[in-house]
Amino acid sequence: MSGLMLQQKEEDFAMELDSNSEFKASNGWLENFKKSHSNVLRKLCGESASVDASSCEEWLSELPSLLKDYKAGDVFNAHETELFYQYLPNKTAAFKGEECHGGKQGKLRVTVLLAAN
């Protein structure tokens, strides 16, 4: 359940309890609510490997020589990624110290190419 949903529900409860209530569940209220009830946001799964930093430094040092013959308007960055449209959330609200276990993720996806100049 997202923070916005919690805030909206609390405002709904306040209206049910007192129809003249002008209670507003602010972001500060939400943070205090989470702290008082020991709620935290936990990541259920994550990547275990990342790019080697030395490889990035080497590539970045060579980049100016690769781009010298091109105008800035002719340089694009593109990245292919997958859009998993039946994927379960990878974070959930939980109590501190409580273990979290995710479910099996859906594999249906669309490949998307994003590019920027």
C-alpha positions in Angstrom: 0.0 0.0 0.0 1.5 3.3 -1.0 1.9 6.4 1.2 -0.7 8.2 -0.8 -3.2 5.5 -0.3 -2.6 5.5 3.5 -3.0 9.3 3.6 -6.3 9.1 1.6 -7.7 6.3 3.9 -6.8 8.3 7.0 -8.6 11.4 5.6 -11.6 9.1 4.8 -11.6 7.8 8.4 -11.5 11.3 9.8 -14.5 12.3 7.7 -16.5 9.2 8.9 -15.7 10.0 12.5 -16.3 13.7 12.3 -18.1 15.1 9.3 -16.8 18.6 10.2 -13.2 17.5 10.4 -10.7 19.4 8.2 -7.9 16.9 9.0 -5.3 16.7 6.3 -2.9 13.7 6.3 0.3 15.5 5.4 3.7 13.9 4.5 4.8 14.7 8.0 1.8 12.9 9.4 2.6 9.9 7.2 6.3 9.8 8.4 5.2 10.0 12.0 2.6 7.3 11.5 5.3 5.0 9.9 7.7 5.6 12.8 5.1 5.1 15.5 4.0 1.8 14.0 7.6 0.6 13.0 6.7 0.5 9.3 9.6 0.5 6.8 9.8 0.0 3.1 11.8 -3.1 2.1 13.1 -4.2 -1.2 12.1 -7.7 -1.9 14.7 -8.5 -4.5 17.6 -6.8 -6.2 20.6 -7.1 -8.5 23.6 -8.8 -7.1 26.1 -7.7 -9.7 27.0 -4.3 -11.1 29.3 -2.9 -13.7 33.0 -2.8 -12.9 34.0 0.8 -12.1 37.4 0.5 -13.8 35.7 -0.4 -17.1 33.5 2.7 -16.8 36.5 4.9 -16.1 38.4 3.5 -19.1 35.4 4.0 -21.5 34.8 7.6 -20.2 38.5 8.5 -20.8 38.1 7.4 -24.5 34.8 9.1 -25.1 36.1 12.6 -26.1 38.2 11.1 -28.9 35.2 9.1 -30.2 33.0 12.2 -30.3 35.4 14.7 -31.8 34.1 14.3 -35.4 30.4 14.8 -34.4 28.2 17.8 -33.6 26.4 17.7 -30.3 23.1 17.5 -32.1 24.2 14.3 -33.8 25.0 12.4 -30.6 22.3 10.3 -29.1 22.2 7.9 -26.1 19.9 4.9 -26.4 19.1 2.1 -24.0 17.0 -1.0 -24.5 15.0 -2.1 -21.6 12.1 -4.5 -20.8 8.7 -3.4 -19.6 7.3 -6.2 -17.4 3.6 -5.3 -17.5 2.5 -8.2 -15.1 5.4 -7.7 -12.6 4.7 -7.7 -8.9 6.1 -4.8 -6.8 9.6 -5.3 -5.4 9.0 -3.3 -2.3 6.5 -3.6 0.5 5.6 -2.0 3.8 6.7 -4.2 6.8 7.5 -4.0 10.5 11.1 -3.6 11.5 12.7 -7.0 12.0 10.0 -8.8 10.0 11.2 -11.0 7.2 9.8 -10.4 3.7 9.4 -12.9 0.9 8.4 -12.1 -2.7 6.4 -14.2 -5.1 7.2 -15.5 -8.5 7.5 -12.7 -11.0 5.6 -12.7 -14.3 7.7 -13.0 -17.4 5.4 -11.2 -19.9 7.3 -8.2 -21.3 7.6 -5.7 -24.1 11.1 -4.5 -25.2 11.4 -0.7 -25.3 14.1 1.4 -26.8 14.6 4.8 -25.1 16.8 7.5 -26.8 17.7 11.0 -25.9 19.9 13.7 -27.6 
